[in-house]
Amino acid sequence: MNIGEVAKRIDMPVKTIRYYEDIGLIRPLRDTNAYRVFRETDMHKLAFLGRARALGFSIEDCRTLMALYEDESRESADVKQLAQEHLRQIEDKIAQLQSMQATLKDLVHACAGDDRPDCPILRDLASH
């Protein structure tokens, strides 16, 4: 299967597939004309990577996850540890976003939004 067919089947941009090949996450075969030839296993790996990226795993985390996936002697504890660390990072980001949201809600509520030049939002931004 060629790269265009694979991209359509797994709904992934060709550019992304090429990038994953360039950084060694996948290694499709090459035919006699040096064209990429993708096997079912390559498509499965690409779908795996797409799902991992959709969950926010970094490229390096994806590299680790792929290595664990391919290692039949892996320990699930290693996979869980990686996922737990990623979950902790997501929870930290959510907490930061919630704090930002609360601050902005307070500032928006405090601003009259009228013809006067006084603006608590600008005053707050200038004070930090």
C-alpha positions in Angstrom: 0.0 0.0 0.0 1.3 3.5 -0.8 1.5 6.5 1.6 -1.6 8.2 0.1 -3.7 5.1 0.6 -2.5 4.7 4.1 -3.2 8.3 4.9 -6.8 8.0 3.8 -7.4 4.7 5.6 -6.1 5.9 8.9 -7.1 9.6 8.5 -3.6 11.0 9.0 -1.8 13.6 6.9 0.9 12.3 4.6 3.2 14.9 6.1 2.8 13.3 9.5 3.4 9.8 8.2 6.6 11.1 6.5 7.7 12.8 9.8 7.1 9.6 11.8 9.3 7.8 9.3 12.0 10.5 9.4 12.3 10.3 13.2 12.3 6.4 13.1 8.9 5.7 14.7 7.9 3.6 11.6 10.0 1.9 9.0 8.0 1.0 5.9 9.6 -1.2 3.2 10.9 0.3 0.0 10.2 -1.2 -3.4 12.7 -1.4 -6.3 11.9 2.2 -7.2 12.5 3.3 -3.6 8.7 4.0 -3.1 7.4 3.4 0.4 5.4 0.2 0.8 3.2 0.0 3.9 2.2 -3.2 5.4 -0.8 -3.8 7.7 1.6 -3.7 10.7 2.8 -0.2 9.6 -0.8 1.0 9.4 -1.5 -0.5 12.9 1.6 1.3 14.3 0.5 4.6 12.7 -3.0 4.3 14.2 -1.4 3.5 17.5 0.7 6.6 17.2 -2.3 8.7 16.2 -4.2 7.6 19.2 -1.3 8.2 21.6 -0.8 11.7 20.1 -4.5 12.4 20.4 -4.2 11.6 24.1 -1.4 14.2 24.3 1.7 11.9 24.6 4.9 13.6 23.5 6.9 12.1 20.6 9.4 10.7 23.0 6.6 9.2 25.1 5.2 7.7 21.8 8.7 6.2 21.1 8.7 4.6 24.5 5.2 3.4 24.2 5.9 1.9 20.8 9.0 0.1 22.2 6.9 -1.2 25.1 4.2 -2.3 22.7 6.7 -4.2 20.5 8.4 -5.8 23.5 6.5 -8.9 24.3 8.4 -9.3 27.6 7.5 -5.8 28.8 6.0 -5.3 32.2 2.7 -3.5 32.3 4.0 -1.6 35.3 6.3 0.3 32.9 3.4 1.3 30.7 1.3 2.3 33.7 4.1 4.4 35.1 4.4 6.3 31.9 0.6 6.8 31.6 0.4 7.9 35.2 3.1 10.6 34.7 1.3 11.9 31.7 -2.0 11.9 33.6 -0.3 13.9 36.4 0.9 16.5 33.8 -2.6 16.8 32.3 -4.1 17.3 35.8 -1.5 20.0 36.5 -2.4 21.8 33.2 -6.1 21.5 34.1 -5.5 23.1 37.5 -3.5 25.9 35.9 -6.3 26.5 33.3 -8.9 26.5 36.1 -6.9 29.1 38.0 -6.6 31.2 34.9 -10.4 30.9 34.3 -11.2 31.9 37.8 -9.0 35.0 37.7 -10.3 36.0 34.3 -13.9 35.6 35.4 -13.3 37.8 38.4 -11.6 40.5 36.3 -14.4 40.4 33.6 -17.0 40.6 36.4 -15.2 43.6 37.9 -14.9 45.5 34.7 -17.9 47.8 34.0 -17.3 47.7 30.3 -18.7 51.2 29.8 -17.4 54.5 28.5 -15.0 55.2 31.4 -11.3 54.6 30.9 -10.9 52.8 34.3 -10.5 49.1 33.6 -9.7 46.5 36.3 -8.5 44.1 33.7 -5.8 46.4 32.4 -4.9 47.5 36.0 -4.4 43.8 37.0 -2.3 43.0 33.9 -0.1 46.1 34.6 0.4 45.2 38.3 1.9 41.8 37.6 
